[in-house]
Amino acid sequence: MARITLDSLAHSYSAAPKGDADWALKPMSLTWRDGGAYALLGSSGCGKTTLLNIISGLLRPSRGRVLFGDRDVTDLPTTDRNIAQVFQFPVVYDTMTVRQNLAFPLKNRGLPAAQIAARVDAVARMIGMVDTLDRRARGLTADAKQKISLGRGMVRQDVNAILFDEPLTVIDPQMKWELRTQLKALHREFGHTMIYVTHDQTEALTFADEVVVMSEGRVLQAGTPQSLFDAPAHTFVGYFIGSPGMNLLDAQVQGATALVAGTAIPLAAPYAAPKGRVQIGIRPDAARPAAEGLPFRLLRTEDVGHHRILRGEIAGAPFNMVVPEDEPIPAGFDRVALDPARIGVFVDDWRIEPAERAA
Amino acid sequence: MDKPVNNRAWFLVLPVLVIVAFSAVIPLMTVVNYSVQDTFGNNQFFWNGLGWFQDVLESDRIHAALGRQLLFSAIILAIEIPLGIFIALNMPKRGFWASLVLVLMALPLLIPWNVVGTIWQVFGRVDIGLLGHTLAALGFDYNYVNDPIDAWATIIVMDVWHWTSLVALLCYAGLQSIPDAYYQAARIDQASRWGVFRYIELPKMSGVLLIAVLLRFMDSFMIYTEPFVATGGGPGNATTFLSIDLVKMAIGQFDLGPAAAFSLIYFLVILLISWVFYTVMTAQREAL
């Protein structure tokens, strides 16, 4: 087990990268503490798998270094890094039984047979495959094969980190929840450093202590699920996290007032006059139907059980609200009030903080 | 819902039936016909029952040829299958070199059998052949015309040169179908090179390997043209394989009856051994 440090890391798949677009990973520096549970969250093609493969050594980064603890492992091959990785699609050794599959990484490390047997039994219980241990892996369902892959990832106890690359894609929803809980339990029990790549925010937010949000090869924000939700550093984070995502409205900000389509909205604190494209962002649950405020045009209402989602427009931009089930919606309302404390101001997509009162 | 039944649909099979009849069934039946009769020319035939079959089965000459044939196929498989796998494992996976190597590998397969035989016949000659002359100049006592061992070596090297590509290309196709994730997982699991071969590459290749073994067995067991051109079955009978013997018997001596019986037995032997190979290897695949 080790702390993982990414030091000004960048990667390009082309030998002679020219523009920004040639870089699959833009320069980044991150430190993951020993024993942490982390999630890499982002849409497909944002570079999360690339980053994972660099950590496991399947890819050599074009720039920068990877450190395990204080040791530079950038040039160390995967085999020597002692790292576990579970891939998106199941990889099983067809000709082996489930038991042999689970034992394979331990056997390769030359562990004594008794220790291997004990470990395999423990992992088989964890993934619920005790009864199928002696079945050949070939004929099993994709579900079961992926559980074997997960099991092989978790079977070694001395690994530096366990990397998961969207491991639950092929697992059915109920089992997904169960396995995620298992992973969480495993993390608490053994304290491995775990890095979990996913495009599913629920998965990321429930699994990780800290979530790293990526987009187009760039790390936008790393933080606790709460901080990502309350204070997204980038409009993409605001939009990507939360369901529905954060509402964004073009605005002019002057001091402690934002002007949206001619309507003045009070802000919690004054801002220095920003340059560039200015937007305010507000979570759907921080807006309420009101007698006065922003002009809102309701398009449709979705009742999702414990709350309702009102989908509509403000000044031509889509705007969603979440209203608790027990709260009445005034008939024909056309104004919306925003909670000033929960409005964020974004300039060219990046969040800015209010000006210091003294400054 | 009832499916419409129309027996006239059988007429659709007719063209295939006619073609197969003329290309396979009728010629085979002619052979069967010859095999149970004797003739002294003049288109007069006499019933001989299973006499020819008995003669063939008891013939020392044919036993010897069968022995040589089995030995030849065994040596060919023992060399070409491992060598083909080894070459396939070391071929470049993609890019310009992969295409180039593929073309080079395919070249021997495109050369007609008798040309291959002629090439090696000349290549091995001690007086003018590059190989034979060089070996002689280096002090080796090499002469495939006189020495049975040299003749065998020449024919085996020739066959390896001609057909290893087929095994290699088939294995290469099998290897290409393995997703990268398998190799990555093996690296993560800290598998050795042998482990990767044994648990990933070999299982994925087993299907094409079965085909390769069958093809190479059948082909080497029926080999005729190359040794006929290169050594003519000699020195003596050293490289007289079954088919060469058969042709001698049928066309050289014009013993139609024994040759026909020989052909049928030959055919059944190939069928039998191929079936055994197929059964054993399929069972092996299941157990692998």
Interface residues (C-beta under 8 A of the other chain):
Chain A: N53 S56 G57 L58 P77 T78 T79 N82 I83 A84 Q85 F87 F89 V91 Y93 D94 T95 M96 F104 P105 N108 R109 S149 R152 G153
Chain B: P179 A181 Y182 Q184 A185 R187 I188 D189 Q190 A191 S192 G195 Y199 I200 P203 K204 L288
